[in-house]
């Protein structure tokens, strides 16, 4: 399934996308999560490469043949949403979440409480606070958020909030 909007196309992730996806993840992760310890980030990077992106329902945002963002879904939960920082503020994240919403209905997400970029994006989109919870592997606090009407299942999946 592909979806087009102006210069962007959303398409299903393919194994050949892994390197550009990881490049986007690194840049966006560094910007949004400067508070994370390097050892934790290295562990997450390997898990994203080997487990999360290939096993999740992942879609990439393509601009003229170049991956500039991606969203990984685990049911109706956003496991990860990352956009190349050079494309922040251009509607890319909204386009990816719109696509996920069209597929899954009301969505939920976990985002590190200290991730001001992510929290602000989801709040502007209409996600509401559900609860804060300790994220033991990182020593941080995860903020659970959901769109009105999202199923309240417990337990989380994230690609580092």
MDAnalysis code that builds the backbone (N, CA, C; Angstrom):
import MDAnalysis as mda
import numpy as np

u = mda.Universe.empty(483, n_residues=161, atom_resindex=np.repeat(np.arange(161), 3), trajectory=True)
u.add_TopologyAttr("name", ["N", "CA", "C"] * 161)
u.add_TopologyAttr("resid", np.arange(1, 162))
u.add_TopologyAttr("resname", ["UNK", "UNK", "UNK", "UNK", "UNK", "UNK", "UNK", "UNK", "UNK", "UNK", "UNK", "UNK", "UNK", "UNK", "UNK", "UNK", "UNK", "UNK", "UNK", "UNK", "UNK", "UNK", "UNK", "UNK", "UNK", "UNK", "UNK", "UNK", "UNK", "UNK", "UNK", "UNK", "UNK", "UNK", "UNK", "UNK", "UNK", "UNK", "UNK", "UNK", "UNK", "UNK", "UNK", "UNK", "UNK", "UNK", "UNK", "UNK", "UNK", "UNK", "UNK", "UNK", "UNK", "UNK", "UNK", "UNK", "UNK", "UNK", "UNK", "UNK", "UNK", "UNK", "UNK", "UNK", "UNK", "UNK", "UNK", "UNK", "UNK", "UNK", "UNK", "UNK", "UNK", "UNK", "UNK", "UNK", "UNK", "UNK", "UNK", "UNK", "UNK", "UNK", "UNK", "UNK", "UNK", "UNK", "UNK", "UNK", "UNK", "UNK", "UNK", "UNK", "UNK", "UNK", "UNK", "UNK", "UNK", "UNK", "UNK", "UNK", "UNK", "UNK", "UNK", "UNK", "UNK", "UNK", "UNK", "UNK", "UNK", "UNK", "UNK", "UNK", "UNK", "UNK", "UNK", "UNK", "UNK", "UNK", "UNK", "UNK", "UNK", "UNK", "UNK", "UNK", "UNK", "UNK", "UNK", "UNK", "UNK", "UNK", "UNK", "UNK", "UNK", "UNK", "UNK", "UNK", "UNK", "UNK", "UNK", "UNK", "UNK", "UNK", "UNK", "UNK", "UNK", "UNK", "UNK", "UNK", "UNK", "UNK", "UNK", "UNK", "UNK", "UNK", "UNK", "UNK", "UNK", "UNK", "UNK", "UNK", "UNK"])
u.atoms.positions = np.array([
    [0.844, -1.176, 0.000],
    [0.000, 0.000, 0.000],
    [0.892, 1.242, 0.000],
    [0.626, 2.148, -0.895],
    [1.345, 3.420, -0.907],
    [0.338, 4.549, -0.824],
    [0.771, 5.643, -0.247],
    [-0.072, 6.815, -0.102],
    [0.793, 8.020, -0.435],
    [0.270, 8.932, -1.242],
    [1.061, 10.073, -1.673],
    [0.472, 11.378, -1.168],
    [1.356, 12.308, -0.857],
    [0.971, 13.647, -0.401],
    [2.076, 14.594, -0.848],
    [1.749, 15.538, -1.663],
    [2.717, 16.479, -2.243],
    [3.954, 15.736, -2.729],
    [5.108, 15.977, -2.109],
    [6.356, 15.346, -2.560],
    [6.666, 14.043, -1.842],
    [5.797, 13.617, -0.934],
    [6.083, 12.454, -0.110],
    [5.209, 11.268, -0.489],
    [5.788, 10.076, -0.327],
    [5.054, 8.831, -0.521],
    [5.269, 7.977, 0.722],
    [4.189, 7.423, 1.256],
    [4.298, 6.446, 2.337],
    [4.160, 5.075, 1.702],
    [5.102, 4.206, 2.039],
    [5.061, 2.836, 1.519],
    [5.505, 1.876, 2.614],
    [5.183, 0.608, 2.420],
    [5.580, -0.412, 3.386],
    [7.105, -0.534, 3.421],
    [7.626, -0.739, 4.610],
    [9.055, -0.964, 4.822],
    [9.496, -2.198, 4.055],
    [10.683, -2.129, 3.485],
    [11.330, -3.271, 2.834],
    [12.696, -3.463, 3.488],
    [13.203, -4.685, 3.479],
    [14.487, -4.977, 4.128],
    [15.604, -4.057, 3.635],
    [15.559, -3.655, 2.383],
    [16.588, -2.764, 1.824],
    [16.542, -1.365, 2.439],
    [15.482, -1.049, 3.173],
    [15.344, 0.270, 3.808],
    [16.089, 0.384, 5.134],
    [16.661, -0.704, 5.643],
    [17.179, -0.686, 7.010],
    [18.243, 0.383, 7.235],
    [19.185, 0.559, 6.335],
    [20.235, 1.561, 6.578],
    [19.680, 2.983, 6.580],
    [18.865, 3.386, 5.578],
    [18.306, 4.734, 5.665],
    [17.383, 4.925, 6.869],
    [16.648, 3.892, 7.257],
    [15.798, 3.981, 8.452],
    [16.665, 4.223, 9.687],
    [17.770, 3.499, 9.792],
    [18.649, 3.667, 10.949],
    [19.317, 5.044, 10.946],
    [19.628, 5.567, 9.777],
    [20.199, 6.916, 9.686],
    [19.204, 7.946, 10.205],
    [17.941, 7.814, 9.794],
    [16.888, 8.713, 10.285],
    [16.743, 8.552, 11.794],
    [16.700, 7.309, 12.258],
    [16.529, 7.061, 13.685],
    [17.642, 7.722, 14.494],
    [18.902, 7.531, 14.070],
    [20.028, 8.107, 14.811],
    [19.906, 9.627, 14.926],
    [19.636, 10.286, 13.805],
    [19.555, 11.758, 13.808],
    [18.403, 12.245, 14.683],
    [17.230, 11.633, 14.525],
    [16.056, 12.056, 15.295],
    [16.211, 11.683, 16.769],
    [16.761, 10.511, 17.043],
    [16.976, 10.072, 18.415],
    [17.948, 11.007, 19.136],
    [19.035, 11.372, 18.482],
    [20.012, 12.273, 19.102],
    [19.382, 13.617, 19.457],
    [18.510, 14.109, 18.596],
    [17.859, 15.394, 18.838],
    [16.825, 15.309, 19.969],
    [16.008, 14.261, 19.942],
    [14.894, 14.152, 20.892],
    [15.297, 13.577, 22.245],
    [16.387, 12.809, 22.282],
    [16.751, 12.079, 23.498],
    [18.181, 12.357, 23.963],
    [18.588, 13.605, 24.107],
    [19.969, 13.863, 24.538],
    [20.237, 13.403, 25.972],
    [19.197, 13.101, 26.706],
    [19.290, 12.698, 28.110],
    [19.574, 11.209, 28.280],
    [19.546, 10.422, 27.196],
    [19.763, 8.979, 27.306],
    [21.255, 8.649, 27.349],
    [21.605, 7.653, 28.146],
    [22.987, 7.188, 28.248],
    [23.394, 6.473, 26.955],
    [24.649, 6.633, 26.562],
    [25.162, 6.062, 25.309],
    [25.017, 4.541, 25.267],
    [25.262, 3.858, 26.387],
    [25.139, 2.393, 26.410],
    [23.708, 1.957, 26.126],
    [22.752, 2.658, 26.705],
    [21.347, 2.332, 26.465],
    [20.988, 2.563, 25.002],
    [21.420, 3.681, 24.437],
    [21.131, 3.992, 23.030],
    [21.720, 2.918, 22.119],
    [22.927, 2.448, 22.412],
    [23.557, 1.405, 21.593],
    [22.749, 0.109, 21.642],
    [22.240, -0.252, 22.814],
    [21.413, -1.457, 22.936],
    [20.127, -1.310, 22.138],
    [19.515, -0.150, 22.236],
    [18.262, 0.095, 21.528],
    [18.489, 0.075, 20.023],
    [19.583, 0.675, 19.584],
    [19.867, 0.699, 18.150],
    [19.936, -0.714, 17.578],
    [20.599, -1.603, 18.273],
    [20.699, -2.987, 17.802],
    [19.326, -3.659, 17.810],
    [18.529, -3.423, 18.849],
    [17.187, -4.012, 18.920],
    [16.293, -3.477, 17.807],
    [16.410, -2.206, 17.506],
    [15.605, -1.633, 16.422],
    [15.972, -2.291, 15.105],
    [17.262, -2.396, 14.856],
    [17.743, -2.980, 13.600],
    [17.320, -4.447, 13.451],
    [17.476, -5.218, 14.511],
    [17.282, -6.665, 14.425],
    [15.850, -7.128, 14.705],
    [15.119, -6.379, 15.541],
    [13.828, -6.875, 16.010],
    [12.676, -5.943, 15.655],
    [12.711, -4.730, 16.205],
    [11.529, -3.873, 16.138],
    [11.101, -3.504, 14.729],
    [11.987, -2.916, 13.949],
    [11.581, -2.453, 12.615],
    [11.174, -3.623, 11.720],
    [11.960, -4.706, 11.664],
    [11.544, -5.815, 10.799],
    [10.254, -6.511, 11.250],
    [9.999, -6.576, 12.567],
    [8.838, -7.324, 13.049],
    [7.587, -6.474, 13.230],
    [7.747, -5.182, 13.353],
    [6.584, -4.295, 13.471],
    [5.985, -4.070, 12.084],
    [4.812, -3.502, 12.060],
    [4.200, -3.062, 10.803],
    [4.771, -1.664, 10.548],
    [5.783, -1.611, 9.710],
    [6.560, -0.385, 9.539],
    [6.321, 0.216, 8.166],
    [6.151, 1.533, 8.160],
    [5.971, 2.298, 6.919],
    [7.031, 3.381, 6.868],
    [7.556, 3.606, 5.666],
    [8.561, 4.649, 5.490],
    [7.971, 5.805, 4.709],
    [8.495, 6.984, 5.006],
    [8.146, 8.194, 4.273],
    [9.281, 8.451, 3.301],
    [8.931, 8.442, 2.027],
    [9.900, 8.512, 0.938],
    [9.737, 9.845, 0.220],
    [10.842, 10.526, 0.021],
    [10.847, 11.757, -0.765],
    [11.827, 11.550, -1.910],
    [11.300, 11.423, -3.113],
    [12.131, 11.253, -4.311],
    [13.116, 10.095, -4.159],
    [12.630, 8.969, -3.625],
    [13.465, 7.783, -3.496],
    [14.342, 7.747, -2.255],
    [14.208, 8.723, -1.377],
    [15.016, 8.796, -0.158],
    [14.118, 8.693, 1.075],
    [14.463, 7.792, 1.994],
    [13.703, 7.629, 3.235],
    [14.006, 8.814, 4.150],
    [12.944, 9.539, 4.542],
    [13.120, 10.694, 5.431],
    [12.362, 10.535, 6.746],
    [11.670, 9.407, 6.908],
    [10.954, 9.159, 8.151],
    [10.348, 7.775, 8.144],
    [9.888, 7.350, 9.328],
    [9.201, 6.058, 9.404],
    [8.323, 6.006, 10.639],
    [7.339, 5.124, 10.565],
    [6.477, 4.832, 11.707],
    [6.383, 3.318, 11.820],
    [6.540, 2.804, 13.039],
    [6.451, 1.372, 13.309],
    [5.257, 1.149, 14.227],
    [4.352, 0.293, 13.800],
    [3.112, 0.047, 14.535],
    [3.102, -1.353, 15.122],
    [2.610, -1.444, 16.344],
    [2.386, -2.710, 17.028],
    [0.919, -2.696, 17.414],
    [0.082, -3.241, 16.534],
    [-1.357, -3.102, 16.714],
    [-1.719, -1.644, 16.533],
    [-2.433, -1.085, 17.525],
    [-2.806, 0.330, 17.424],
    [-1.851, 1.230, 18.222],
    [-0.685, 0.694, 18.556],
    [0.310, 1.479, 19.285],
    [1.438, 1.902, 18.355],
    [1.818, 3.164, 18.458],
    [2.978, 3.653, 17.721],
    [4.207, 3.217, 18.507],
    [4.933, 2.247, 17.966],
    [6.156, 1.773, 18.612],
    [7.315, 2.717, 18.357],
    [7.246, 3.452, 17.268],
    [8.283, 4.423, 16.941],
    [7.837, 5.317, 15.809],
    [8.127, 6.589, 15.934],
    [7.864, 7.583, 14.892],
    [9.084, 8.486, 14.860],
    [9.800, 8.460, 13.751],
    [11.020, 9.242, 13.631],
    [11.074, 9.882, 12.258],
    [11.400, 11.175, 12.236],
    [11.521, 11.945, 10.995],
    [12.881, 12.627, 11.010],
    [13.546, 12.619, 9.866],
    [14.824, 13.317, 9.724],
    [14.647, 14.754, 10.223],
    [15.477, 15.203, 11.166],
    [15.310, 16.561, 11.705],
    [15.282, 17.663, 10.640],
    [15.909, 17.444, 9.500],
    [15.869, 18.448, 8.427],
    [14.458, 18.631, 7.886],
    [13.576, 17.685, 8.180],
    [12.200, 17.729, 7.682],
    [11.183, 17.992, 8.793],
    [11.663, 18.303, 9.988],
    [10.733, 18.648, 11.071],
    [9.984, 19.919, 10.706],
    [8.731, 19.985, 11.129],
    [7.919, 21.175, 10.893],
    [7.334, 21.267, 9.496],
    [7.444, 20.189, 8.721],
    [6.935, 20.192, 7.348],
    [5.725, 19.277, 7.166],
    [5.172, 18.773, 8.262],
    [3.991, 17.920, 8.182],
    [4.282, 16.448, 7.985],
    [5.551, 16.056, 8.030],
    [5.916, 14.655, 7.787],
    [5.399, 13.726, 8.882],
    [5.609, 14.098, 10.135],
    [5.124, 13.276, 11.242],
    [3.614, 13.156, 11.220],
    [2.938, 14.258, 10.968],
    [1.471, 14.255, 10.893],
    [1.000, 13.334, 9.767],
    [1.667, 13.386, 8.624],
    [1.303, 12.546, 7.484],
    [1.435, 11.069, 7.854],
    [2.514, 10.700, 8.551],
    [2.701, 9.313, 8.976],
    [1.648, 8.894, 10.002],
    [1.342, 9.751, 10.968],
    [0.327, 9.405, 11.973],
    [-1.053, 9.359, 11.329],
    [-1.337, 10.260, 10.403],
    [-2.614, 10.197, 9.668],
    [-2.763, 8.841, 8.978],
    [-1.676, 8.375, 8.371],
    [-1.688, 7.079, 7.681],
    [-1.973, 5.951, 8.675],
    [-1.291, 5.981, 9.814],
    [-1.497, 4.950, 10.832],
    [-2.926, 4.984, 11.362],
    [-3.448, 6.177, 11.597],
    [-4.820, 6.315, 12.085],
    [-5.808, 5.753, 11.067],
    [-5.582, 6.008, 9.784],
    [-6.469, 5.483, 8.737],
    [-6.466, 3.958, 8.730],
    [-5.336, 3.359, 9.075],
    [-5.227, 1.897, 9.097],
    [-5.761, 1.278, 10.385],
    [-5.503, 1.920, 11.520],
    [-5.722, 1.291, 12.827],
    [-6.788, 1.942, 13.693],
    [-7.255, 3.121, 13.329],
    [-8.172, 3.839, 14.207],
    [-7.395, 4.549, 15.299],
    [-8.066, 4.902, 16.407],
    [-7.397, 5.653, 17.472],
    [-6.130, 4.944, 17.960],
    [-5.079, 5.732, 18.119],
    [-3.750, 5.212, 18.424],
    [-3.320, 5.562, 19.840],
    [-2.319, 4.831, 20.313],
    [-1.686, 5.157, 21.585],
    [-0.174, 5.151, 21.377],
    [0.532, 5.728, 22.323],
    [1.981, 5.863, 22.199],
    [2.583, 6.028, 23.587],
    [3.845, 5.674, 23.719],
    [4.622, 5.990, 24.909],
    [5.778, 6.868, 24.466],
    [6.023, 7.927, 25.209],
    [7.090, 8.863, 24.872],
    [7.799, 9.236, 26.172],
    [9.127, 9.334, 26.124],
    [9.824, 9.747, 27.336],
    [9.305, 11.108, 27.778],
    [9.058, 11.234, 29.068],
    [8.550, 12.502, 29.594],
    [9.491, 13.664, 29.264],
    [10.791, 13.403, 29.219],
    [11.763, 14.457, 28.907],
    [11.929, 14.708, 27.410],
    [11.238, 13.954, 26.579],
    [11.286, 14.159, 25.126],
    [10.284, 15.257, 24.770],
    [10.725, 16.488, 24.878],
    [9.822, 17.621, 24.641],
    [9.337, 17.670, 23.200],
    [10.185, 17.286, 22.263],
    [9.805, 17.302, 20.842],
    [8.652, 16.331, 20.607],
    [8.814, 15.089, 21.067],
    [7.778, 14.080, 20.872],
    [6.495, 14.405, 21.614],
    [6.626, 14.779, 22.886],
    [5.426, 15.108, 23.673],
    [4.643, 16.236, 23.038],
    [5.333, 17.273, 22.627],
    [4.675, 18.426, 22.011],
    [3.957, 18.029, 20.724],
    [4.612, 17.206, 19.906],
    [3.992, 16.748, 18.661],
    [2.691, 16.005, 18.955],
    [2.749, 15.033, 19.853],
    [1.559, 14.225, 20.136],
    [0.452, 15.058, 20.786],
    [0.809, 15.982, 21.644],
    [-0.204, 16.855, 22.249],
    [-0.892, 17.702, 21.181],
    [-0.112, 18.267, 20.253],
    [-0.711, 19.068, 19.172],
    [-1.622, 18.207, 18.299],
    [-1.259, 16.948, 18.136],
    [-2.060, 16.048, 17.313],
    [-3.379, 15.686, 18.001],
    [-3.443, 15.799, 19.310],
    [-4.671, 15.472, 20.042],
    [-4.555, 14.284, 20.971],
    [-3.352, 13.719, 21.107],
    [-3.150, 12.649, 22.079],
    [-3.286, 13.246, 23.474],
    [-3.835, 12.453, 24.384],
    [-4.061, 12.905, 25.750],
    [-3.229, 12.078, 26.723],
    [-2.866, 12.695, 27.833],
    [-2.112, 12.034, 28.896],
    [-2.920, 10.865, 29.450],
    [-2.260, 9.715, 29.638],
    [-2.878, 8.556, 30.289],
    [-2.223, 8.341, 31.649],
    [-0.905, 8.135, 31.658],
    [-0.183, 7.962, 32.913],
    [1.316, 8.029, 32.661],
    [2.059, 8.311, 33.726],
    [3.514, 8.230, 33.700],
    [3.915, 6.914, 34.346],
    [5.000, 6.339, 33.830],
    [5.455, 5.043, 34.325],
    [6.974, 4.999, 34.226],
    [7.624, 4.425, 35.221],
    [9.079, 4.293, 35.168],
    [9.480, 3.361, 34.033],
    [10.490, 3.770, 33.278],
    [11.084, 2.947, 32.219],
    [12.429, 2.487, 32.769],
    [12.431, 1.325, 33.406],
    [13.596, 0.862, 34.156],
    [14.862, 0.723, 33.313],
    [14.792, 0.195, 32.075],
    [16.043, 0.041, 31.318],
    [16.800, 1.353, 31.085],
    [16.082, 2.458, 30.991],
    [16.723, 3.746, 30.700],
    [16.874, 4.630, 31.933],
    [16.142, 4.303, 33.000],
    [16.134, 5.164, 34.169],
    [15.309, 6.427, 33.968],
    [14.490, 6.449, 32.946],
    [13.663, 7.607, 32.616],
    [12.203, 7.317, 32.963],
    [11.357, 8.303, 32.728],
    [9.918, 8.148, 32.924],
    [9.253, 8.172, 31.555],
    [8.416, 7.171, 31.300],
    [7.635, 7.108, 30.067],
    [6.282, 7.756, 30.300],
    [5.852, 8.545, 29.363],
    [4.510, 9.124, 29.413],
    [3.649, 8.355, 28.418],
    [2.611, 7.717, 28.930],
    [1.654, 7.039, 28.060],
    [0.625, 8.062, 27.617],
    [0.346, 8.072, 26.318],
    [-0.614, 9.003, 25.736],
    [-1.495, 8.221, 24.773],
    [-2.691, 8.719, 24.528],
    [-3.608, 8.034, 23.619],
    [-4.550, 9.034, 22.977],
    [-4.992, 8.674, 21.784],
    [-6.072, 9.424, 21.145],
    [-7.364, 9.046, 21.857],
    [-8.322, 9.947, 21.929],
    [-9.618, 9.563, 22.483],
    [-10.157, 8.332, 21.737],
    [-10.610, 7.343, 22.499],
    [-11.171, 6.138, 21.899],
    [-10.180, 5.012, 21.698],
    [-8.890, 5.231, 21.995],
    [-7.897, 4.158, 21.842],
    [-8.127, 3.096, 22.906],
    [-7.895, 1.846, 22.550],
    [-8.067, 0.757, 23.511],
    [-7.073, 0.917, 24.649],
    [-7.504, 0.675, 25.877],
    [-6.655, 0.926, 27.038],
    [-5.774, -0.246, 27.441],
    [-5.327, -1.090, 26.497],
    [-4.480, -2.227, 26.853],
    [-3.277, -1.765, 27.655],
    [-2.841, -2.603, 28.575],
    [-1.660, -2.301, 29.385],
    [-0.454, -2.945, 28.713],
    [0.704, -2.556, 29.162],
    [1.928, -3.114, 28.595],
    [2.336, -2.307, 27.391],
    [3.603, -2.073, 27.242],
    [4.028, -1.195, 26.173],
    [5.086, -1.800, 25.292],
    [5.152, -1.257, 24.145],
    [6.179, -1.583, 23.168],
    [6.692, -0.246, 22.693],
    [7.988, -0.083, 22.714],
    [8.496, 1.167, 22.178],
    [9.850, 0.957, 21.537],
    [10.227, 1.896, 20.716],
    [11.520, 1.870, 20.051],
    [12.395, 2.936, 20.681],
    [12.285, 3.118, 21.910],
    [12.761, 4.195, 22.767],
    [11.881, 5.381, 22.536],
    [11.156, 5.638, 23.507],
    [10.123, 6.647, 23.492],
    [10.680, 7.970, 23.122],
])
